[in-house]
Amino acid sequence: MVMKGPLYHLYVIMKKDLTEFYRVRARLVSMILLPILLMLLFGYMFPSNGTITHIPIAIVNQDQSTGAINVINSFIYTAESSGTFNVITYSSLSQAEQALLEGKVYAVVIFRQGFGQELSTGSATVQVIVDQMNPTLDQIVTAGIQQIFSQLNVQLSIAHGFPASSFGTILVNFQGLIPGALSSFEFLAPGFIAMSVVMGGLAGLAMAFSRERELGTMDGILMTPVSRFSIVMGKAMAQAIRGIISGIIIVILSILLFGVKIYGNVFLMAIILLLGILAFTGLGIIATSFVSDQESAQMIMLMLEMPMIFISGIFYPVLQLPWWLRDIAYMFPLVYTVTGFRSVMVMNAPLSAVWNDVLVLLIYSIVTFAIAIPLFQRMVTK
């Protein structure tokens, strides 16, 4: 009898595992699709032309003089003809600041009362309020606006036959809604917190269902006089509480170790995180209701999580994504969780400014659980 050595045994074990992997189509499809998705994602996220264009900014004219109107018209023409900005005119500063908080614009250019008179006698100052939530966009917007006003200064001096430094100088005063400059980590920290909490909810609940099905403990739960709704919602709320505790720990560490500041309402931040967790847990149940083992569930979770992390605005401005990739990003709840949480934490945004994000997360939670509970019923009766 021929003794078969370790190499043969290795081959047998390898063949067995690969055969099992091949038989579970969810794992096979995930293994093939995930690298393709990531390659396409990074290829379109970081194109050869990485310039952000058509950035929405606001203009508020509080002067209404002929000089101010002429400068504003020149500013709008220069900004939009270059393709850098889309200029939106607001009648009041409060409306423009609300749009800034809601993320509809990324800067507010203010022509104060008396601008035209000051310009005719020497120099006049334009105030610009910038969106501090994204340092990358902040720098691009600041540089772009400064460049436009530099061009306007040259045009004014040429029109009047004076050197650029001696007539009609427009000075630009940049400031943020929050005093002081924000570090890159203060921009990233809210995204990290939201991602850690809601992604934990997505993976945790889905894996819990898969694990209980594999171990057979789910059958024991189903034998009790407990409704399917109670099972799903009970597990979801347990995961939500775990997520909130995890978020509190991360926030405390960010404050103690890295000096991150909280400018907004803590209760509103908790509500946004809670809705984000519920939206993701419902999505997790739906995604894993078609598989019966933990490894397949983990592969599906990974295929959902990886693209969402990179297109949700945590590391990279959503505005810089191609339009079609931006539309895909807005189909998932993470972008609303990150945007709302960051707006409250960093910009001290009130509920009225993040209401759209809260409403979308609420609807997302209701819809996903309305789909998840029947799917759970189908899953356990297979």
QUIVENGI-V274559 format. One record per backbone hydrogen bond with DSSP energy under -1.0 kcal/mol. NH is the residue of the N-H (numbers start at 1). CO is the residue of the C=O. Records with the same first field share a line. If there is no record, write none. Layout:
NH=CO  CO
This chain:
9=5
10=6
11=7
12=8
13=9
14=10
15=11
16=12
17=13
18=14
19=15
20=16
21=17
22=18
23=19
24=20
25=23
28=24
29=25
30=26
31=27
32=28
33=29
34=30
37=33
38=34
39=35
40=36
41=37
42=38
43=39
44=40
45=41
46=42
54=83
55=84
57=86
58=107
59=88
60=109
62=111
69=65
70=66
71=67
72=68
73=69
74=70
75=71
76=72
77=73
78=74
79=75
80=76
81=77
82=78
85=79
86=55
88=57
90=59
96=92
97=93
98=94
99=95
100=96
101=97
102=98
104=99
105=99
106=56
108=129
109=58
110=127
111=60
115=112
118=114
119=115
120=116
124=169
126=171
127=110
128=173
129=108
130=175
131=106
138=134
139=135
140=136
141=137
142=138
143=139
144=140
145=141
146=142
147=143
148=144
149=145
150=146
151=147
152=148
153=149
154=150
155=151
156=152
157=153
158=154
159=155
160=156
162=157
166=163
171=124
173=126
175=128
187=183
188=184
189=185
192=188
193=189
194=190
195=191
196=192
197=193
198=194
199=195
200=196
201=197
202=198
203=199
204=200
205=201
206=202
207=203
208=204
209=205
210=206
211=207
212=208
213=209
214=210
215=211
216=212
218=212
221=217
222=218
223=219
224=221
226=224
231=227
232=228
233=229
234=230
235=231
236=232
237=233
238=234
239=235
240=236
241=237
242=238
243=239
244=240
245=241
246=242
247=243
248=244
249=245
250=246
251=247
252=248
253=249
254=250
255=251
256=252
257=253
258=254
260=254
263=345
269=265
270=266
271=267
272=268
273=269
274=270
275=271
276=272
277=273
278=274
279=275
280=276
281=277
282=278
283=279
284=280
285=281
286=282
287=283
288=284
291=288
297=293
298=294
299=295
300=296
301=297
302=298
303=299
304=300
305=301
306=302
308=304
309=305
310=306
311=307
320=317
321=318
326=322
327=323
328=324
329=325
330=326
331=328
332=329
337=333
338=334
339=335
340=336
341=337
342=338
343=339
344=340
345=341
346=342
347=343
349=343
354=350
358=354
359=355
360=356
361=357
362=358
363=359
364=360
365=361
366=362
367=363
368=364
369=365
370=366
371=367
372=368
373=369
375=371
376=372
377=373
378=374
379=375
380=376
